[in-house]
Amino acid sequence: MRPKLIFRLAVLATALLTAMQISADPTAAQDKKLRIAYVLHGLNDFTQTIKEGALDAGADLGVTVDVFGEAGFDVPTHIAFMESAIQAKYDAIALIPNGGDPWNTVIQTAAEAGIPLAASNNIAINSKLDLWVGQDEYKSGVLLGQEILKQLTAKDAKAGKIVIGSCFPGNPVLDARSKGLHSVLDPAGYTLTEDRDTKLDNTENYNIWDSLATANPDAVAMVGLCSLDPPNIGQVKERGGFGWLGAGYDLETPTLEAISKGFIGVSAGQQPYLQGYLPVRALVEELKSGKKITGWLEVPTDIVTAANVEEFRPREGDAAVQKTFYAKYMAEHFADLAKGARPYDDLKQPPK
């Protein structure tokens, strides 16, 4: 194990042990506050919004929420955070099982320990998980593909090469997005590349998109499947003066800026705030009621273009506006989590 990782985990273990010692105080036990761990899959602008949602849920519901994660999206590092949270005896754990199957063992350990679990954003369909919060990934690809088709048709680019990039090839949710894109754009007569590995490091990501643009002068579109792709695609287009359509996922401020300036034609948002808030809320409701909540809490996909980008800027750029917006939204659309959940097995079915 790397020395840097050992140090980080030692610091985390010390913090978790301190929390355990505090909760073991008999006077504190009489007024014990529920403690929820949220294990992210990495830290960037996108996951910061997930973290904000999780912490807001904790504040609203009167529980302690500790969020763990670090830059780099290293799977073993984040599995180790999960293992430490189990050892610290958190009342429940929310997690993002990046990559799916590598998480199966630690999820099994938590389930055997009787710790309620909820996942978001990434799926681990071969594990003991049975509660997930996220968009319909295949459908999101369909929606994005339909808007790409619309914009290419308007530019009279009715055929040609479309370069697809994935920061984590083989990741189940990213593969589902890609399949959704193919389902729309293949029959329309476009030639889509295989998903090129655009990497999780931002500098590498930019350099790869720059190389892809140079290597594919005949492309009609560049499409990224991850949150760090659109800002870099937009910069490459701006600096290189390329005429292809830029497209991708998520609605961080640089992406919205690129849409406003015309360097990105469309991006699909996946409601990361809800992916932070709803798993915590579901776990707290389960702990307080004793009734297990299962299923798929599906969050909608936002398709953002130059025509509607200004509608999203306040929500995505101001934490107070974001919280107010989602409080109202959840009251209208997620009043009863158990009743509103899709069957969890829908995640295991082939996309339609």
N, C-alpha and C positions, 0 to 999 in steps of 0.2 A: 504493500500500500504506500502511496506517495506521502512523504513527510508533511507536505502542506495540507493534505486531506486529513492525516492523523491529527494535526494540530487543530483543524477546524472542528473535527468530531469531538476532540477532547474538550474544547470550549463549549460545544453544544451539550455534551454529557454533563459537564459541571453545572450549566444553567438548568438543565432538566432535573438533576439531582437536587439542586437547591429548591426547585419548585415542589419536588416530592417531599422534601423535609418540611417545608412550610405547610403542605396539605396534611402532613402527619401530625401536626400540632393538635391535641385533643380539643383545645378551645376553638381553633379554627374549624374543626370538623363539624361543629354544631351549626356553623353558618357557611358551609362549604359551597364555593362557587364552581360551577361546571367549567371544565377546562377542555378546549378543543384545539387540537393541532391541525394545521393546514400545511401539507407538504407540497410545494410547487415543483415544477420540473425545471425551473431556471428563473433568472431575474432579468427582465428588460422592461421596456415601456408597456408592453402588452400585459405581462404578468403583474406589473404594478397595479393595473386596474383590477385584476382578480384579487390581489391582496387588499385593495381598498374596499371591495365588496365584502370580503371575509371579515375585515375589522369592523366595518359598519354593522354587519350582522351581529357581531359580538356585542357592540355597544348597545344596539337596539334591544337585544334579547337578554342583556345582563349576564353574559358569560365571558370568560377569558378566552381569547383566541390568540394563539401563537403561530406565526407564519414562518416557515422555514424554506430556504432556497438560496441559491447563489448563481452568479453568472456562469455561463458555460454550458448549461443544459446537459451536464454529465450524468448519465443514468445511475452508475454505482454510487456517486456522491449523494444523490437524492434518495436512493433506496436506503443508504446508511442513515439519513435523517429520519426516515420512516421507522427503521429499527430502533433508533434512540427514542422516538416518541412512544413506541410500544413499551420499551423498558421503563419509561418515565410514567407509565400508567395514566396517560391522558384518558379522559372519559370517552372520547370519540376522536376519530381522525378523518379528515378530508384529504384527498390526495389527487395528484395528476400523474397517472401511471404511464409516463412517456415511453413509447415503444411497446407497450402491452406485456407480452409474455415474461420478460425479465422480472416483472413485479409479482409474478404468481406466488412465489415462495413466501415473500414477506407479507403479502396479503393473506395467505393461508395462516401464517403465524398470528396475525392480528385477529383473524376470525376465530381461531381456536382459543385465543385469550378472551373472547367475548367482547371485543371492542367494536362498537358500531362504526361502520365505514361508509363513506360516500365519495364518489369520484367525479371528476369533471374534465372536459377538454380533450383528454386522451382516454382511449378505452383499453381494458384488459379483459377481453370477453372470455378468455379461458380460465379466469380466476374465480374466486368466491365472491367477487363484487356483484351486487344486484341493485345498486342505486347509482345513477349517472346523470349529470347535468351537462347539456351541450346541444349544439345545433345538429340537424340532420346533415351530415357531412357530404353525402352523395348529392342530396338535393341542393346544397349550397353550391356545389360544382355545376349543377344544371342551371341554377339561377345566374351564376356568374357567366357561364357559357352563353346563355341566351342574350345577356347584355353585350358580351363581346361580339356575338354574331350581329346583333343590331347595329353596333357602332361600325364594325367592319363593312357591313352592307351599305351603310350611309356614306362611307368613304369610297365605295365602289371597289373594295378589295374583297371580291367574292370567292377567292381561292388563294392558296399560298401556304407558306410554312408558319406554324405557330410554335415557338419555343416554350417548353414547360420546364420550370425549375422547382425543385423541392429541397428544402434545407435538411431533410431527414428521410431519404428514400427508404421505402419499406415500412414507414410508420403507418399504421392502419388508417388513421383519420386523414392523413395527407393522400394516401392511395385512393381513398374513397372520393376525395375532392377531384382528383385527377380523372377517375372513372366518370364522374359526373360531367366534367368538361368534355371528355371524349364522346359521351353519349349525345351531345348536342353538336359538336364541331366536326366530328368525323363524317356523319351523314351529310353535313352541309358542304362537304367537298374540300375541307382544309386538311393539311398534312401536319399532324402534331408530332413533335419529337418525343422520344422517351423522356421520363422525368430526369433532368440533369441535376446532379448533386450541387446545390448552391451553398452548402455549409451553414453552420450555426454561428460562426464568428462573423461579425458585421463587416470587418475589413475584407476578409476572404470573400464574403458574399458579394460585396461591391465589385471586387476584382473579377470574380467569375462572371457576373452579369456583363461587365465591360468586355470580357473576352468573348462571351456568347454573342454580343451585339456585333463585334468585329467579324466573328466567324460566320455570321448568318446575315449578310447584307440583304438577302432576299426575303427576310422574315416580314410578316405582316403584323405580328403581335409577339410580345414577350409577357409571359404570365407566370407569376410566382405564387406558390402555395402557402407561404409562411409570412408572418407579420413583418419580418425584416426585409422581405423582398421588394415591396412597392416603393419605399423611399429610395432604395438603391437603383431600381429600374428607372425611376423618375430622374435621378441624378445622371445616370448614364445617357438617357435620352436627351436631357437638357444640354449636357456638355458635348455630346457627339452630334447633335442636330439630326437625330434619326427620325424617320417618319412613321415607324411602326407604332401600334397601339400598346400602351403599357397597362397591365392589369394585375390584380392580386387580391390579397386578403388582409383584413383588419383596418382599423380606423384611428391609428395613432396620429398625433398632430402633424408629423412630417408627411404622412400619406395624404391627409386631408389637404395640406398645403400643395402637394404635387397635383392633386385632382383640380384644385382651384386654378393652378397655373397651366393646366392642360397637358402635363407630362405623364399623368396617369389618367386613363379614361374611366376606369371603374375599379372599385374595391369592395369586397364582401366582408361586412362586419359580423362578428359572432357573439356579441353581448358578453364580454369578459366579466363585467361587473356582476351579472347574474351568476356566472360560473363561480364567482367567489362567495356571493351572498347565499344562494339557495342551498348548497351543500351544508353550510353551517346551520342554516335555519332548519333543514330537514333533520339533521342530527340532534339538534336541541329539542325539537318537537318529539322525536323518538325517545330521547332520554327522559323527558318530563312526562310523557304519556305512557311509556312502556309498550307502545305499539310500533312495530317495525314498519318503516316506509320503504317500499321497493318500487322499482320502475325507472323509466327514462323521463326526466323533466326536460322536455325539449324547449330550447330557446330559439327565437326566430333569427333568420339571417337578414341583415340590412344590406341592400344593394345601393351603393353611393356613387353618384356621378356628378359631373359639373352642374347638372340641373337641380340637385337637391343637397349638395355638400354643405351649404350654409345652414341648413336645418340641423346638422349634426355637430357643428363646431361648438356650440355652448355646452352640450352634454358631454362631449369628449374632452373638452379643455378646461372645465371648471368642476372641481370635486363637489361643491355645494349644489350646483345645478344637476349634476349627475345623480346625487343622492335623492334629491327631490323628485326628479323624473322617475327613477326606479321605484321609489316608495309608492307612487301613484300607479305605476305600471304593474307592480306585483300585487297590489290590492285588487286590480282589475283582472289580472290574468293568472295569478298564482295564489288565490285566496285559500284554496284547499290543495295542498301538495299531493296527498295520496290520491285524491279523486282526479286530479288533472294529469297524472303520470301516464305516459305510454307504457305498454308492456316492455320490460327490460329485454326480452328475447327479440324484440324488433332490431336490436343492435346486431344480433347474430345472423339476421336474414340477408340474403344477397340483395344488393341495392336494386330498386325498381325505378 
